[in-house]
Amino acid sequence: MGSAEFHAGAVALEFVLAALTFIVLFAVTAPYGRSVRPGWGPTIPSRIGWVVMESPPVWAFIWIFVSGPRSGDLVPLVLLGLWQAHYIHRAFVFPFRMRLAGKRMPVVIAAMAIGFNLLNAYVNAGWLGFFGRYPDAWLTHPQFLVGLALFVTGATINLRSDDILRRLRRPGDTGYRIPDRGLHRWVAAPNYFGEIVEWTGWAVMLNAPAGWAFAAYTFANLAPRAVSHRRWYRQTFEDYPRERRALIPFIW
């Protein structure tokens, strides 16, 4: 597992990666999804890529977590359940619900995602399983309840927004349409907004640098992509609503 100092170094690394990612992604649009393009090396089917790159937070988190002396404590077990609920869906449900037939992603993108997910699993599972100290009463503390409300709200927005996008396409349809339901009426990427809210709630519940490092990276990774989404919509559809924000309703 490593010492507390090693774990703190991993947390610091995640903050550094967040800053670098934020800067780089405003200069270079990540080549996956609607932004996939040649020049990024070998590709794999997108469905396989999603499963491979999103499954490490499931098995690596559990492996690290159960190795720790705090793995039997009530609060870490509750947080484990919330984490697994998100990532089991992301790795084993989401890829099979989305219409990804024929779509591919660069191997390098999947590899980078695997590397980050392993680091992030270590940072968060290491804190919960080894270094965090939570009395059972933390589950009824106002801060935990606020964090839980944010987590559930963000997850609901994320799932609902993804579902709206999925239902835009009819069977066999591979094109894109302008979504106009839910938070899509106000922002270009409400699914990203929901995920940022979700992991901000996680950080509030953890009340530790490990959680805030993940929340910071989530924002750094998704905010620039939301901006590129809005730019793509505006360039692709002449009738795309000009008043829609990129990520945060009525603000940005």
N, C-alpha and C positions, 0 to 999 in steps of 0.2 A: 504494500500500500504506500509506503513512504512516510517520512516524518511530517510533522505539522508545517515545518519550513518548506518542504518540497511541495506540499499541497498549496501553501500560500503562493509559491512561485508559479504553480499551474494556474491559479486564479489570476495572478498578475498577467500571465501570458494571454489569458482569454481577454482581458481588458485591452491589451496591446493589439491583439488580433481584431478586436471590435473597431478600434480607431483606424487601423490600416484598411480593413474591409470597407468601412464607410467612405474613405477617401478613394480607394480604387474603384468601387462600384459606381461612383459618380462619373468616373472617366471611362470605364469599360462596362458595358452591359453584359451580365452573366449569360452565356450562351445555352440556355435551356428553356423549355416551354416555347412560348411564341417567339422568343428571341434566339432560338437555336440557329446556327449558321455554320458554313464550312470553315475550315482553318483551325479547328481545335482538336485535331487528331481523331483516333478511332472512336466509334460510337457504339452504344449498346441500346437495345429496346428500352424505352423510357420506363415501362412497367417494371422490368427487372432492375433498372437503376434505382427506382424509388424503394423497392424492397431491400436491396442490398445496402443502400446508404442510410436508410432510416431504421434498420433493424439493430445496429449496435447500441443505441440508447435503451433498447429492451434488454438484451442479454448482458451487455457489459455493465449496465447499471445494477442489475440484480446480482451479478457475480461480485462486484465490488461491495455493494451494500451488505450482502449476507456475510461477508468476511469480517465485518466490523463489530465491535462490542456493543454498539448502540442499535443494532438491527432488530432487537427484540422490543425496543421502546415503542410506546404507542404513537407518539407524534411522528417519528420517522416512518413508521408503517403506514400511517395515513397519507403522508406525502409521497411515499413509494407508490401507493395506489393511484394517486392523481397523476403522477409522472407516467406510469404504465398505461393508464387509460388513454392519455394523449398519444403515446408512441406506438402502442399496439394498433390503434386506429391508423396512424400515419404510415406505418410500415406494412400492415397486412389487410387493411380495409380500403383506405383511400386509393391505392394504386389500382384496385380492381373495380372501383366504382367509376373512376374517371374514364373518359373516352380517349384512350392512349394508343389504340391500334395504329400501327405504322409509324408512330413517333419514336424518335431516338434522342439520346443525350450523349454528350462527349464523356468518355471514360474519365478524363481528367477532372471533370466536375464531380462525378460520383466519388472519385478517390479523395478529393479535397473535402467533400461532405463527410465521408467516413472518418477522416482524420479529425475534423472538428468535433464530430459526434462522440468519438472516443474520448477526446479531451474533456468535453462538456460532461459526459457521463462520469468520468473520474472526478471532476471538480464537484459536482453535485452529490453523487453517491458517496464520495469520500467524506464530504462534510456530514451528511446524514448518518452514515454508518460508523464513522470514526470520531469526528471532532465536534459535532454539534451537541449541545446539551439543552434538552427541552423537557420541562415538567409537563405532566399530563394536562395541567390546567391551561397550557398554552393553546389548546384546542378551543377554549371558550374566551380567550383574550380578544379584545376588540381589534387589535392589529391583525391577528390571524383571521378573524372573521371578515375583515375588510379585504385581506388578500385572497381569501377563498371566494368572496363575491366577485372580485376582479377576475380571478382564474376562470370561474364558471361562466361569467358574462363573456369574456374573451373567447373561450372555447365555443360557446354558442354562436357568437358572431362569425367565427372562423368556419365552423361547420355549415352554418346556414348560407354563408356567402359562397362557399365551394359548391354547395348543392344547387344554388341558383345558376351558377356558371355551367354546371353539368347538365342541367335541364334545358339550357339554351339550345343544345344540339340535339337534333333528331337522329335516330339510328342511321348510320352511314354518312352523316354530315361531318365534314372535317373543317369547315370554315368557322369564322368568328362572327359574333353578333354583339351588339351593344346591350349589356344588361341594364335593366331599369327597375329592379325590385330590391327591397331591403335597403341596406346601406349603399348598395351600388348606385342608388339615386344621388348620392352626395359625394362619394369618393371613387377613385379608379380601382383601388385595391382594398376593399373592406376585409377580405380574408387576411391580409397582412396586418391591418389595423387590429383585428381580433386576436391574432397570434401575439402581437406586441402587448396588448392588454393582458392576455392570459399569462405570459411569462413575467410581466410586471407584478401580477398578483402572486405568482410563485415566489418572486424575490421578497415581497412583503411578508409572506408566510414564513420563509426561511429566516428573514431578519439577519442575513449574513452576506459577506462579500461574494460567496459562491453563487448565490441567487442573483445578485445584481450584475455579476459578470455575464451571466447568461442573458439577462434582460437587456443589457447594453449591447451584446452581440446580436441579439434578435433584432433590435432597432437598427443597428448599423447595417445588417444584411438586408432587411426588408424595406427600409425607408427609401434608399436609392432605387430599388427595383420598382417601388410604387410610382416614383417619379417617371421612370422609363415606361411603365405601363400607360400612364396618362399621355405621355408623348406619343407612344405607339398608337393609341386610340385616336388621338387628334390627327395624326398623319394618315391613318387608315380610313377613318370615317369623317366625311365632311360635316355630317349632322351630329357629331359627338357634342354633348352639352359643354359649352365653354366654362360654365360656372362650377363644374365638378372639381373638387380638390383631388390631390393625389392620394393622401393617406388619412388625414384627420378631418372629419366633417367640419366645414365652415372655417377651417383654420389654415390647413396646408395640404 
